Amino acid sequence: MDLTSLLGLLTSADSIGGMSQSTNVSNAGVQNVLAAALPSLLSGAVGQSNNASTASSFANALTQHAAANTSDLSSFFGSVDTDDGAKIVQHLLGSNATSTINSIAKQTGVSKKDVTKVLSAAAPLLMSLIGQQANATAQQQQQQTSSANVANLMGSLMGNANVTSLLGSMLGAQQPQQQSSGGLLSGLLGLLK
């Protein structure tokens, strides 16, 4: 799975519809939140996988989430653990979680409460998809998922990708407007380019 495939699954009509149904946020609201938030969440995942103090626990969390059945997204979101999702968001965004959520709310016009609900639903799917890819990579290499493998996976997944451009093309170029100097996306995308 490459970044395009990962983002395609996260932003598919089934995924957006499932998140919308489980959070009571409109499809358009979910789509806008994902477009604004995924660069930050992916950047956080890269950071977790590259940090010596978090890499091992991040790899373990991916292994646990990889067991989730993501073949039926309607069923997945029908039983998604949003409390766990909120913890994932906190880990991925770290000390910037509150300011990132506030900024996404301001960018998208979706309330902070609803942004939090969407992210809490999306984060377990993100972890499941990355975990499944990490397991597939480990099986190909005939070794268990390790923190080094997860760091390598995140590096190869992200590469030099421009997440905003990919999301824009997948979501019909309806990505939220970037703020001027100091905007959330421009700052975060600097890390991903």
HUKASUL-V11494 format. One line per field, one symbol per residue. phi: phi as a letter, one per 30 degrees, with the letter a starting at -180 (. if undefined). psi: psi as a letter, one per 20 degrees, with the letter a starting at -180 (. if undefined). A space follows every 10 residues. Layout:
# HUKASUL-V11494
phi: ???
psi: ???
This chain:
# HUKASUL-V11494
phi: .cdddddddd cdeddddddd ddchceeddd edddddceed dddddddddc cedceddddd dddddddddc dbdddeddbd cdddeddded ddchdceddd dddddddcic deddeddddd ddeddedddd dddddddddd chbddbdddd ddddddddhc dceddddedd cihcdddddd eideddddde dcd
psi: pahggghggh jrhggggghg giikpqgggg ghgghhhhgg ghghgggghi phiigghggg hggghhiqoj hnhggghhjp nhggghgggg ghicijgghg gggggggijp qhghgggghh hhghgghggg gghggggghh jlrqprhghg ggghghggck qnhggggghh jkkkqqpqrb pjqgghghhh hi.
